[in-house]
Amino acid sequence: MLRRTLLTIPFVLVPLALGCGATTRPDGGSGPLPVGSATPDLTAVDQHGKTHRLSEERGHPTVVFFYPKDGTPGCTTEACAFRDAWERFQKAEVQVLGVSADDQKSHEEFSKEEKLPFPILADPDHVWAKAFGVPIRLGMTSRVSFLLDSEGKVAKVYPDVDPGVHAGEVLADAARLK
């Protein structure tokens, strides 16, 4: 009986130590920011060392896509889909901001390798993820995207992203905002 208890304890403690992914936002809410919510004024450094302030993106739609890790298959597929549609995003005047917990150096390498033309923001302390209510699992940000309208309010939340087709979905939804 004692042996079973000792073997069980680590398995019980592991989920507690790692967290279950739920995120409490600084505004006291939980889960992703809902449609209609104003976004917090956040800043972060991109892959080139340039600081971006979210409030400076007002005046046009912006997509903020959170992803787990640079260079992994799904994340590469998603980032490259945005890259491949970049000219259409520019023509539609929609800004694209990628965000993950990877640091600026990792983003620089990922961006260079995949020729990403848009900012990838470093969020190693999960400030952006927590503010948007994006779950964090094993230290990595979950794959969730937000389409913001020209006033900086959440127009659409994408909690279950298919990396290969997501850029097209966002572009179509952004066109409906105008």
C-alpha positions in Angstrom: 0.0 0.0 0.0 2.8 2.4 0.9 4.5 1.7 -2.4 1.4 2.6 -4.4 1.1 5.9 -2.5 4.7 6.8 -3.2 4.4 6.1 -6.9 1.3 8.1 -7.2 2.5 11.2 -5.5 4.8 12.3 -8.3 2.0 12.0 -10.8 -0.3 14.1 -8.7 2.4 16.8 -8.2 3.4 17.0 -11.8 0.2 18.7 -13.0 0.3 21.1 -10.1 3.9 22.1 -10.8 3.4 22.5 -14.5 0.0 24.2 -14.3 -3.0 23.2 -16.3 -2.7 26.0 -18.8 -5.4 28.3 -17.4 -4.4 31.9 -17.5 -5.8 34.7 -15.3 -5.6 38.0 -17.1 -4.3 41.1 -15.3 -7.9 42.5 -15.7 -9.1 39.6 -13.4 -10.8 37.7 -16.2 -9.8 34.2 -17.3 -9.5 32.7 -20.7 -8.9 34.6 -24.0 -10.0 38.2 -24.2 -13.6 38.1 -25.5 -14.8 39.9 -28.7 -15.4 43.5 -28.0 -12.7 43.8 -25.4 -10.2 46.6 -25.5 -6.6 45.3 -25.8 -4.1 46.4 -23.2 -1.3 48.7 -24.2 1.7 46.3 -24.4 5.2 46.7 -25.7 7.7 44.0 -26.8 10.9 43.7 -28.8 10.8 42.0 -32.2 13.4 39.8 -34.0 15.4 42.9 -35.1 15.5 44.5 -31.6 12.8 47.1 -32.5 10.3 47.9 -29.8 6.6 47.6 -30.8 3.7 49.2 -28.9 0.3 47.6 -29.5 -1.5 51.0 -29.2 0.6 52.3 -32.2 -1.2 49.7 -34.4 -4.6 51.5 -34.0 -6.0 52.9 -37.2 -6.0 49.6 -39.1 -6.8 46.0 -38.3 -4.1 43.9 -36.6 -3.7 40.2 -36.2 -1.8 39.0 -33.1 -1.0 35.3 -33.4 0.5 33.5 -30.5 2.4 30.3 -31.2 4.4 27.8 -29.1 7.9 27.7 -30.4 10.1 28.9 -33.2 11.1 26.3 -35.8 8.7 23.6 -34.8 6.6 22.1 -37.7 3.2 23.7 -36.9 4.7 27.1 -35.9 6.7 27.1 -39.1 3.7 26.3 -41.2 1.6 29.0 -39.6 4.4 31.7 -39.8 5.1 30.8 -43.4 1.4 31.0 -44.3 1.4 34.5 -43.0 4.6 35.2 -44.9 3.1 33.8 -48.2 0.1 36.0 -47.8 2.1 39.1 -46.7 1.5 41.1 -49.8 -2.3 40.6 -49.4 -2.1 41.6 -45.8 -0.2 44.8 -46.7 -2.7 45.6 -49.5 -5.5 45.1 -47.1 -3.6 47.3 -44.5 -3.7 44.6 -41.9 -0.6 44.4 -39.6 0.6 41.0 -38.5 2.3 40.4 -35.2 3.6 37.0 -34.1 4.2 36.4 -30.4 5.9 33.5 -28.6 7.9 33.0 -25.4 11.1 32.6 -27.4 13.7 35.3 -27.0 14.8 37.9 -29.5 17.8 35.9 -30.7 15.6 32.8 -31.4 13.1 35.0 -33.3 15.9 36.5 -35.3 17.2 33.1 -36.4 13.6 31.9 -37.1 12.7 35.0 -39.1 15.9 34.9 -41.1 15.6 31.2 -41.9 12.0 31.5 -43.0 12.3 35.0 -44.5 9.5 36.4 -42.3 8.6 40.0 -43.3 6.5 40.8 -40.2 7.4 41.4 -36.5 7.8 38.4 -34.3 7.6 39.6 -30.7 9.6 38.1 -27.8 7.4 37.4 -24.8 9.7 35.4 -22.5 7.8 36.5 -19.3 4.4 35.8 -20.9 3.3 39.4 -20.4 1.4 39.4 -23.7 0.1 35.9 -23.4 -1.3 36.6 -19.9 -2.8 40.0 -20.9 -4.6 38.3 -23.8 -5.6 35.3 -21.6 -3.7 32.8 -23.8 -3.0 29.5 -22.1 0.6 28.6 -21.3 1.7 25.0 -21.2 5.1 23.7 -20.2 6.4 27.3 -20.6 5.1 27.6 -24.2 2.3 29.8 -25.4 -0.7 28.1 -26.9 -1.7 28.6 -30.5 -4.4 31.3 -30.3 -4.9 34.3 -32.5 -6.8 37.6 -32.2 -8.0 39.9 -34.9 -8.2 43.5 -33.6 -10.2 46.2 -35.3 -8.9 49.6 -36.1 -9.8 50.9 -32.6 -7.7 48.1 -30.9 -10.7 46.0 -29.8 -10.9 42.3 -30.3 -13.0 41.6 -33.4 -12.4 37.8 -33.5 -10.7 35.2 -31.4 -9.3 32.0 -33.0 -8.8 29.5 -30.2 -8.3 26.4 -32.4 -6.0 27.4 -35.3 -5.2 25.2 -38.3 -1.7 26.5 -39.1 -2.0 25.9 -42.8 -5.2 27.8 -43.5 -5.3 30.3 -40.7 -3.7 33.2 -42.6 -6.5 33.0 -45.2 -9.2 32.9 -42.5 -7.8 36.0 -40.8 -7.5 37.9 -44.1 -11.1 37.1 -45.0 -12.3 38.2 -41.6 -10.3 41.4 -41.7 -11.9 42.3 -45.1 -15.3 42.1 -43.4 -14.2 44.7 -40.8 -13.9 47.5 -43.4 
